[in-house]
Amino acid sequence: VDTFGNLYVADMQYRYVAKIAPTGLVSRFYGRTDAQTVISMPSALVFDRAGNLFVGDQNTGEIIRITPNGIASVYAGGSNFANMGANGGVGTDVYLRGVNSLAFDPAGNLYVGTNTGDIFMIAPSLATARLISGLGSSDTSVGAIAVDATAAVYFANSARALVQKGSAVRYSTDPGVTISVPPQPQTVASGDTVVFNVSAVGPSLSYQWLKNGVVIPGAN
């Protein structure tokens, strides 16, 4: 829903995004008949604070941004199948297979849920990181997704008919840096020590660990 009360609906079968005005008038907003706005399988919609509409294409793995004045462009994702579901990358260099859902956090990071059970985070810089990988099972599909003020991720696991809270280690990278071995989720008792490891390649590498979005002193 936009700030004017218009409802937007992704029609995967007919390959377009419809707009339903408060009066009930239905119109084609994006895709289908306009050669410049072809979309293969729109599957997810979300607005940012600036009024841009983001459309996930489940077939092409693209995230398309449409400005309030109707200008459309590919924001992230693309046809680089060699980088399918990569742990790190930038913008259109990462193929986001099976986009199912989109959500923004208060910092402007875009979260992408997929039907393969992956959850990605795309920073405003377009640096992309995989937060959760497959959720440990092949029968997992991320349906609706939401992010709270602490960046905790809640998602509907449509394959298992339940709602889960993301518990993976969150990480992000700058352009040019690739995470070769991402930090892995761990379960420990309160008060126990936990050790995370990560391997990366790129120029001038540095790191900083955070907890609930707050820098951990000395953890760099």
MIDOSE-1310 file (N, C-alpha, C; in nm, 2 decimals, decimal comma, always signed):
residues 220
vdtf	+0,09/-0,12/+0,00/+0,00/+0,00/+0,00/+0,09/+0,12/+0,00; +0,06/+0,22/-0,09/+0,14/+0,34/-0,09/+0,08/+0,45/+0,00; +0,14/+0,57/+0,01/+0,09/+0,67/+0,10/-0,04/+0,73/+0,06; -0,09/+0,70/-0,06/-0,22/+0,75/-0,11/-0,33/+0,65/-0,09
gnly	-0,30/+0,53/-0,03/-0,40/+0,43/-0,01/-0,42/+0,34/-0,12; -0,33/+0,34/-0,23/-0,35/+0,25/-0,34/-0,29/+0,11/-0,30; -0,35/+0,01/-0,33/-0,31/-0,13/-0,31/-0,24/-0,18/-0,43; -0,12/-0,25/-0,41/-0,05/-0,30/-0,53/-0,05/-0,45/-0,51
vadm	-0,07/-0,52/-0,63/-0,08/-0,67/-0,62/+0,01/-0,73/-0,73; +0,09/-0,82/-0,70/+0,18/-0,89/-0,80/+0,10/-1,01/-0,86; +0,08/-1,01/-0,99/+0,01/-1,12/-1,06/+0,12/-1,20/-1,13; +0,15/-1,32/-1,07/+0,26/-1,40/-1,12/+0,22/-1,47/-1,25
qyry	+0,09/-1,50/-1,27/+0,04/-1,57/-1,38/+0,04/-1,49/-1,51; +0,00/-1,36/-1,49/-0,01/-1,27/-1,61/+0,10/-1,17/-1,61; +0,20/-1,18/-1,52/+0,32/-1,11/-1,53/+0,31/-0,96/-1,53; +0,24/-0,91/-1,43/+0,23/-0,77/-1,41/+0,20/-0,73/-1,27
vaki	+0,21/-0,60/-1,24/+0,17/-0,55/-1,11/+0,05/-0,46/-1,12; -0,05/-0,49/-1,05/-0,18/-0,42/-1,06/-0,19/-0,31/-0,95; -0,25/-0,20/-0,98/-0,28/-0,10/-0,87/-0,43/-0,09/-0,85; -0,47/-0,10/-0,73/-0,61/-0,09/-0,70/-0,63/+0,04/-0,61
aptg	-0,70/+0,14/-0,67/-0,72/+0,27/-0,60/-0,82/+0,25/-0,49; -0,83/+0,35/-0,40/-0,93/+0,34/-0,29/-1,07/+0,34/-0,34; -1,09/+0,38/-0,46/-1,23/+0,38/-0,52/-1,26/+0,24/-0,58; -1,16/+0,15/-0,58/-1,18/+0,02/-0,64/-1,14/+0,01/-0,78
lvsr	-1,09/+0,12/-0,84/-1,05/+0,11/-0,98/-0,92/+0,04/-0,99; -0,92/-0,06/-1,08/-0,80/-0,15/-1,10/-0,73/-0,11/-1,23; -0,60/-0,09/-1,23/-0,52/-0,06/-1,35/-0,39/-0,13/-1,35; -0,33/-0,15/-1,46/-0,20/-0,21/-1,47/-0,09/-0,10/-1,44
fygr	-0,01/-0,13/-1,34/+0,09/-0,04/-1,30/+0,23/-0,07/-1,36; +0,26/-0,19/-1,38/+0,39/-0,23/-1,43/+0,39/-0,37/-1,49; +0,46/-0,38/-1,61/+0,47/-0,51/-1,67/+0,37/-0,54/-1,77; +0,38/-0,66/-1,82/+0,29/-0,73/-1,92/+0,29/-0,67/-2,06
tdaq	+0,24/-0,55/-2,08/+0,22/-0,50/-2,22/+0,33/-0,40/-2,26; +0,39/-0,34/-2,17/+0,49/-0,24/-2,20/+0,63/-0,30/-2,22; +0,68/-0,29/-2,34/+0,80/-0,36/-2,38/+0,92/-0,32/-2,29; +0,91/-0,20/-2,23/+1,02/-0,15/-2,15/+1,01/-0,19/-2,01
tvis	+0,90/-0,25/-1,97/+0,88/-0,29/-1,83/+0,84/-0,44/-1,83; +0,91/-0,52/-1,90/+0,88/-0,66/-1,90/+0,93/-0,73/-1,77; +0,84/-0,80/-1,71/+0,88/-0,88/-1,59/+0,83/-1,02/-1,61; +0,91/-1,11/-1,57/+0,88/-1,25/-1,59/+0,78/-1,31/-1,49
mpsa	+0,81/-1,29/-1,36/+0,72/-1,35/-1,26/+0,73/-1,27/-1,13; +0,65/-1,16/-1,13/+0,65/-1,08/-1,01/+0,60/-1,15/-0,89; +0,68/-1,15/-0,78/+0,64/-1,24/-0,67/+0,64/-1,17/-0,53; +0,70/-1,05/-0,53/+0,71/-0,98/-0,40/+0,71/-0,83/-0,42
lvfd	+0,65/-0,75/-0,33/+0,64/-0,61/-0,34/+0,67/-0,54/-0,21; +0,74/-0,43/-0,21/+0,76/-0,35/-0,09/+0,80/-0,21/-0,13; +0,75/-0,11/-0,05/+0,79/+0,03/-0,07/+0,90/+0,07/+0,03; +0,99/+0,16/-0,01/+1,08/+0,22/+0,08/+1,02/+0,35/+0,13
ragn	+1,10/+0,42/+0,22/+1,05/+0,54/+0,28/+1,03/+0,65/+0,18; +1,11/+0,64/+0,07/+1,10/+0,75/-0,03/+0,99/+0,73/-0,13; +0,91/+0,62/-0,12/+0,80/+0,60/-0,21/+0,84/+0,51/-0,33; +0,96/+0,46/-0,33/+0,99/+0,37/-0,44/+0,93/+0,23/-0,42
lfvg	+0,88/+0,17/-0,53/+0,83/+0,04/-0,52/+0,93/-0,06/-0,57; +0,96/-0,16/-0,49/+1,05/-0,27/-0,52/+0,98/-0,39/-0,56; +1,01/-0,45/-0,67/+0,94/-0,57/-0,72/+1,04/-0,68/-0,74; +1,01/-0,80/-0,67/+1,10/-0,91/-0,68/+1,05/-1,00/-0,80
dqnt	+1,14/-1,05/-0,88/+1,10/-1,14/-0,99/+1,15/-1,28/-0,96; +1,06/-1,37/-0,93/+1,10/-1,50/-0,89/+1,17/-1,58/-1,00; +1,15/-1,55/-1,12/+1,21/-1,62/-1,23/+1,35/-1,57/-1,26; +1,37/-1,44/-1,28/+1,50/-1,39/-1,32/+1,59/-1,36/-1,20
geii	+1,54/-1,36/-1,08/+1,62/-1,33/-0,96/+1,66/-1,18/-0,95; +1,58/-1,09/-1,02/+1,60/-0,95/-1,02/+1,51/-0,88/-0,91; +1,56/-0,77/-0,86/+1,48/-0,68/-0,78/+1,47/-0,55/-0,86; +1,35/-0,51/-0,90/+1,33/-0,39/-0,98/+1,28/-0,28/-0,90
ritp	+1,34/-0,16/-0,91/+1,29/-0,04/-0,84/+1,22/+0,05/-0,93; +1,10/+0,09/-0,89/+1,02/+0,18/-0,97/+1,00/+0,31/-0,88; +1,04/+0,42/-0,94/+1,04/+0,55/-0,87/+0,89/+0,60/-0,87; +0,86/+0,70/-0,78/+0,72/+0,75/-0,78/+0,68/+0,81/-0,91
ngia	+0,77/+0,85/-1,00/+0,73/+0,90/-1,13/+0,74/+0,79/-1,24; +0,75/+0,67/-1,20/+0,73/+0,56/-1,29/+0,86/+0,51/-1,36; +0,98/+0,56/-1,32/+1,10/+0,51/-1,39/+1,14/+0,38/-1,32; +1,16/+0,28/-1,41/+1,20/+0,14/-1,35/+1,34/+0,11/-1,39
svya	+1,41/+0,04/-1,30/+1,55/+0,00/-1,32/+1,58/-0,12/-1,23; +1,67/-0,20/-1,27/+1,71/-0,32/-1,19/+1,80/-0,27/-1,08; +1,75/-0,29/-0,96/+1,82/-0,25/-0,83/+1,93/-0,35/-0,79; +1,89/-0,48/-0,80/+1,98/-0,58/-0,75/+1,94/-0,71/-0,82
ggsn	+2,03/-0,81/-0,81/+2,00/-0,94/-0,87/+2,02/-0,93/-1,02; +2,03/-1,05/-1,09/+2,04/-1,05/-1,23/+2,07/-1,19/-1,28; +2,13/-1,20/-1,40/+2,14/-1,33/-1,47/+2,28/-1,39/-1,45; +2,36/-1,35/-1,35/+2,49/-1,41/-1,33/+2,47/-1,54/-1,26
fanm	+2,44/-1,64/-1,33/+2,41/-1,77/-1,27/+2,54/-1,83/-1,20; +2,66/-1,79/-1,25/+2,78/-1,84/-1,18/+2,79/-1,79/-1,04; +2,71/-1,68/-1,01/+2,71/-1,63/-0,87/+2,58/-1,65/-0,81; +2,52/-1,77/-0,84/+2,39/-1,80/-0,78/+2,39/-1,81/-0,63
gang	+2,31/-1,73/-0,56/+2,30/-1,74/-0,42/+2,43/-1,72/-0,35; +2,51/-1,64/-0,40/+2,65/-1,62/-0,35/+2,64/-1,56/-0,20; +2,74/-1,59/-0,13/+2,75/-1,54/+0,01/+2,78/-1,39/+0,01; +2,84/-1,34/-0,09/+2,87/-1,19/-0,10/+2,87/-1,15/-0,24
gvgt	+2,85/-1,02/-0,26/+2,85/-0,97/-0,40/+2,79/-0,83/-0,39; +2,78/-0,77/-0,51/+2,73/-0,63/-0,52/+2,62/-0,62/-0,62; +2,51/-0,57/-0,58/+2,40/-0,53/-0,68/+2,36/-0,64/-0,77; +2,38/-0,61/-0,90/+2,33/-0,70/-1,01/+2,43/-0,82/-1,03
dvyl	+2,53/-0,83/-0,95/+2,63/-0,94/-0,97/+2,58/-1,06/-0,90; +2,48/-1,06/-0,82/+2,43/-1,17/-0,75/+2,30/-1,22/-0,80; +2,29/-1,35/-0,83/+2,16/-1,40/-0,88/+2,08/-1,45/-0,76; +1,97/-1,38/-0,73/+1,88/-1,41/-0,62/+1,77/-1,51/-0,66
rgvn	+1,81/-1,64/-0,66/+1,72/-1,74/-0,71/+1,59/-1,75/-0,63; +1,47/-1,75/-0,70/+1,35/-1,78/-0,63/+1,30/-1,67/-0,53; +1,30/-1,54/-0,57/+1,26/-1,44/-0,48/+1,11/-1,46/-0,44; +1,09/-1,47/-0,31/+0,95/-1,49/-0,26/+0,90/-1,37/-0,18
slaf	+0,98/-1,29/-0,11/+0,94/-1,19/-0,02/+1,04/-1,08/-0,01; +1,00/-0,96/+0,03/+1,09/-0,85/+0,04/+1,04/-0,77/+0,17; +1,14/-0,71/+0,24/+1,11/-0,63/+0,36/+1,23/-0,53/+0,38; +1,20/-0,41/+0,43/+1,31/-0,32/+0,47/+1,32/-0,31/+0,62
dpag	+1,44/-0,29/+0,67/+1,46/-0,26/+0,81/+1,47/-0,11/+0,83; +1,47/-0,06/+0,95/+1,48/+0,09/+0,97/+1,60/+0,16/+0,91; +1,71/+0,08/+0,89/+1,83/+0,14/+0,84/+1,83/+0,14/+0,69; +1,73/+0,09/+0,62/+1,72/+0,10/+0,48/+1,78/-0,03/+0,41
nlyv	+1,81/-0,13/+0,49/+1,86/-0,25/+0,43/+1,74/-0,33/+0,38; +1,75/-0,39/+0,26/+1,65/-0,47/+0,19/+1,67/-0,61/+0,22; +1,57/-0,68/+0,28/+1,58/-0,83/+0,30/+1,50/-0,90/+0,19; +1,56/-1,01/+0,14/+1,51/-1,09/+0,04/+1,49/-1,23/+0,08
gtnt	+1,37/-1,28/+0,09/+1,34/-1,42/+0,12/+1,32/-1,50/-0,01; +1,37/-1,62/-0,02/+1,36/-1,70/-0,14/+1,29/-1,84/-0,11; +1,25/-1,90/-0,22/+1,18/-2,03/-0,21/+1,28/-2,14/-0,19; +1,41/-2,11/-0,18/+1,51/-2,21/-0,15/+1,55/-2,20/-0,01
gdif	+1,49/-2,12/+0,07/+1,52/-2,11/+0,21/+1,63/-2,02/+0,25; +1,67/-1,93/+0,15/+1,78/-1,84/+0,18/+1,72/-1,70/+0,22; +1,79/-1,62/+0,30/+1,75/-1,49/+0,33/+1,87/-1,40/+0,30; +1,86/-1,30/+0,21/+1,97/-1,21/+0,18/+1,94/-1,07/+0,24
miap	+2,05/-1,00/+0,26/+2,03/-0,86/+0,30/+2,11/-0,77/+0,20; +2,04/-0,67/+0,14/+2,11/-0,58/+0,04/+2,12/-0,45/+0,11; +2,24/-0,40/+0,14/+2,26/-0,27/+0,20/+2,23/-0,16/+0,10; +2,21/-0,04/+0,15/+2,20/+0,08/+0,06/+2,31/+0,09/-0,04
slat	+2,43/+0,04/+0,00/+2,55/+0,05/-0,09/+2,54/-0,06/-0,20; +2,43/-0,15/-0,19/+2,41/-0,26/-0,28/+2,50/-0,38/-0,25; +2,58/-0,37/-0,15/+2,66/-0,49/-0,10/+2,56/-0,59/-0,05; +2,57/-0,71/-0,09/+2,47/-0,82/-0,07/+2,54/-0,93/+0,02
arli	+2,47/-0,97/+0,12/+2,52/-1,08/+0,20/+2,40/-1,18/+0,23; +2,44/-1,31/+0,24/+2,34/-1,41/+0,27/+2,34/-1,43/+0,42; +2,22/-1,40/+0,48/+2,21/-1,40/+0,63/+2,18/-1,55/+0,67; +2,09/-1,61/+0,60/+2,05/-1,75/+0,64/+2,06/-1,83/+0,51
sglg	+2,12/-1,95/+0,52/+2,13/-2,03/+0,40/+2,06/-2,16/+0,42; +1,95/-2,17/+0,34/+1,87/-2,29/+0,33/+1,80/-2,34/+0,46; +1,83/-2,28/+0,57/+1,77/-2,31/+0,70/+1,79/-2,45/+0,74; +1,89/-2,52/+0,68/+1,92/-2,65/+0,72/+1,83/-2,76/+0,66
ssdt	+1,75/-2,73/+0,56/+1,66/-2,83/+0,51/+1,62/-2,80/+0,37; +1,59/-2,90/+0,29/+1,55/-2,88/+0,15/+1,40/-2,85/+0,14; +1,33/-2,87/+0,25/+1,18/-2,85/+0,24/+1,15/-2,72/+0,31; +1,23/-2,62/+0,28/+1,21/-2,49/+0,34/+1,19/-2,38/+0,24
svga	+1,09/-2,30/+0,26/+1,07/-2,19/+0,16/+1,03/-2,07/+0,24; +1,10/-1,95/+0,22/+1,07/-1,83/+0,30/+0,95/-1,76/+0,23; +0,84/-1,75/+0,30/+0,72/-1,68/+0,25/+0,73/-1,54/+0,29; +0,63/-1,49/+0,36/+0,63/-1,35/+0,41/+0,74/-1,33/+0,51
iavd	+0,80/-1,20/+0,51/+0,91/-1,17/+0,59/+0,90/-1,03/+0,65; +0,95/-1,02/+0,77/+0,94/-0,89/+0,84/+1,06/-0,87/+0,93; +1,10/-0,75/+0,95/+1,22/-0,72/+1,02/+1,19/-0,61/+1,13; +1,23/-0,64/+1,26/+1,19/-0,55/+1,36/+1,31/-0,44/+1,38
ataa	+1,29/-0,36/+1,48/+1,39/-0,25/+1,51/+1,53/-0,30/+1,54; +1,54/-0,42/+1,59/+1,67/-0,47/+1,63/+1,73/-0,56/+1,52; +1,67/-0,56/+1,40/+1,71/-0,63/+1,28/+1,69/-0,78/+1,30; +1,61/-0,82/+1,39/+1,57/-0,96/+1,40/+1,47/-0,99/+1,28
vyfa	+1,49/-1,10/+1,22/+1,41/-1,14/+1,10/+1,30/-1,24/+1,13; +1,18/-1,21/+1,10/+1,07/-1,31/+1,12/+1,02/-1,35/+0,98; +1,00/-1,47/+0,97/+0,95/-1,52/+0,83/+0,86/-1,64/+0,84; +0,77/-1,65/+0,74/+0,68/-1,76/+0,74/+0,75/-1,87/+0,65
nsar	+0,77/-1,99/+0,72/+0,82/-2,10/+0,64/+0,70/-2,18/+0,58; +0,68/-2,14/+0,46/+0,56/-2,20/+0,39/+0,56/-2,35/+0,37; +0,68/-2,40/+0,36/+0,70/-2,54/+0,34/+0,67/-2,62/+0,47; +0,68/-2,56/+0,58/+0,66/-2,63/+0,71/+0,54/-2,57/+0,79
alvq	+0,47/-2,47/+0,73/+0,35/-2,41/+0,79/+0,38/-2,36/+0,93; +0,48/-2,28/+0,95/+0,51/-2,22/+1,08/+0,59/-2,09/+1,05; +0,59/-2,01/+1,16/+0,66/-1,88/+1,16/+0,79/-1,90/+1,24; +0,90/-1,85/+1,18/+1,03/-1,87/+1,25/+1,10/-1,73/+1,27
kgsa	+1,19/-1,73/+1,36/+1,27/-1,61/+1,39/+1,41/-1,64/+1,35; +1,47/-1,55/+1,26/+1,60/-1,57/+1,21/+1,70/-1,57/+1,33; +1,79/-1,67/+1,33/+1,89/-1,68/+1,43/+2,03/-1,68/+1,38; +2,04/-1,66/+1,25/+2,17/-1,66/+1,18/+2,26/-1,54/+1,22
vrys	+2,39/-1,55/+1,21/+2,48/-1,44/+1,23/+2,46/-1,35/+1,11; +2,44/-1,22/+1,14/+2,42/-1,12/+1,04/+2,56/-1,06/+1,00; +2,58/-1,05/+0,87/+2,71/-0,99/+0,83/+2,68/-0,92/+0,70; +2,76/-0,82/+0,67/+2,76/-0,74/+0,54/+2,90/-0,71/+0,49
tdpg	+2,91/-0,69/+0,37/+3,04/-0,66/+0,31/+3,04/-0,53/+0,23; +3,16/-0,47/+0,21/+3,17/-0,36/+0,13/+3,20/-0,41/-0,02; +3,17/-0,32/-0,12/+3,20/-0,36/-0,26/+3,34/-0,41/-0,27; +3,36/-0,52/-0,35/+3,49/-0,57/-0,37/+3,54/-0,68/-0,28
vtis	+3,46/-0,70/-0,17/+3,49/-0,80/-0,07/+3,39/-0,91/-0,08; +3,45/-1,03/-0,08/+3,37/-1,16/-0,10/+3,39/-1,24/+0,02; +3,28/-1,28/+0,09/+3,28/-1,38/+0,20/+3,29/-1,52/+0,14; +3,41/-1,58/+0,16/+3,43/-1,72/+0,11/+3,38/-1,82/+0,21
vppq	+3,39/-1,80/+0,34/+3,34/-1,89/+0,45/+3,26/-1,80/+0,54; +3,13/-1,80/+0,54/+3,05/-1,71/+0,63/+3,04/-1,76/+0,77; +3,02/-1,68/+0,87/+3,00/-1,72/+1,01/+2,87/-1,81/+1,01; +2,88/-1,91/+1,09/+2,77/-2,01/+1,10/+2,69/-1,99/+1,23
pqtv	+2,56/-2,01/+1,22/+2,47/-2,00/+1,34/+2,51/-2,10/+1,44; +2,50/-2,06/+1,57/+2,54/-2,16/+1,68/+2,43/-2,14/+1,79; +2,41/-2,24/+1,86/+2,32/-2,24/+1,98/+2,39/-2,27/+2,10; +2,39/-2,17/+2,20/+2,46/-2,19/+2,32/+2,37/-2,15/+2,44
asgd	+2,41/-2,19/+2,56/+2,33/-2,15/+2,68/+2,37/-2,01/+2,72; +2,28/-1,93/+2,78/+2,31/-1,80/+2,83/+2,43/-1,80/+2,92; +2,53/-1,71/+2,89/+2,65/-1,70/+2,97/+2,77/-1,77/+2,91; +2,74/-1,87/+2,82/+2,85/-1,95/+2,76/+2,93/-1,87/+2,66
tvvf	+3,05/-1,91/+2,63/+3,13/-1,84/+2,53/+3,10/-1,90/+2,40; +3,10/-1,82/+2,29/+3,08/-1,86/+2,16/+3,18/-1,80/+2,07; +3,23/-1,88/+1,97/+3,34/-1,83/+1,88/+3,28/-1,84/+1,74; +3,29/-1,73/+1,67/+3,25/-1,73/+1,53/+3,38/-1,70/+1,44
nvsa	+3,38/-1,77/+1,32/+3,49/-1,75/+1,23/+3,43/-1,71/+1,09; +3,51/-1,63/+1,02/+3,47/-1,59/+0,89/+3,60/-1,58/+0,80; +3,59/-1,61/+0,68/+3,70/-1,60/+0,58/+3,65/-1,51/+0,47; +3,73/-1,42/+0,42/+3,70/-1,33/+0,32/+3,82/-1,29/+0,23
vgps	+3,79/-1,25/+0,11/+3,89/-1,20/+0,02/+3,86/-1,07/-0,03; +3,96/-0,98/-0,05/+3,93/-0,85/-0,10/+4,04/-0,75/-0,06; +4,04/-0,63/-0,10/+4,14/-0,53/-0,07/+4,12/-0,47/+0,07; +4,23/-0,45/+0,14/+4,23/-0,38/+0,27/+4,12/-0,43/+0,37
lsyq	+4,13/-0,56/+0,40/+4,03/-0,62/+0,48/+4,03/-0,58/+0,62; +3,92/-0,56/+0,68/+3,90/-0,53/+0,82/+3,76/-0,58/+0,86; +3,74/-0,59/+0,99/+3,61/-0,64/+1,04/+3,57/-0,58/+1,17; +3,44/-0,58/+1,20/+3,39/-0,54/+1,33/+3,27/-0,62/+1,37
wlkn	+3,27/-0,69/+1,48/+3,16/-0,77/+1,53/+3,06/-0,67/+1,60; +2,93/-0,70/+1,59/+2,83/-0,63/+1,65/+2,73/-0,72/+1,72; +2,66/-0,67/+1,82/+2,56/-0,75/+1,89/+2,43/-0,66/+1,89; +2,32/-0,71/+1,83/+2,20/-0,64/+1,82/+2,22/-0,50/+1,76
gvvi	+2,32/-0,49/+1,66/+2,34/-0,37/+1,59/+2,44/-0,27/+1,67; +2,49/-0,32/+1,78/+2,58/-0,23/+1,86/+2,72/-0,29/+1,86; +2,82/-0,20/+1,83/+2,96/-0,24/+1,82/+3,00/-0,31/+1,95; +3,07/-0,42/+1,94/+3,13/-0,49/+2,05/+3,28/-0,44/+2,07
pgan	+3,31/-0,37/+2,17/+3,44/-0,31/+2,19/+3,55/-0,42/+2,18; +3,65/-0,39/+2,10/+3,77/-0,48/+2,09/+3,74/-0,60/+2,00; +3,62/-0,62/+1,95/+3,60/-0,73/+1,86/+3,61/-0,69/+1,72; +3,74/-0,66/+1,68/+3,77/-0,62/+1,55/+3,92/-0,66/+1,51
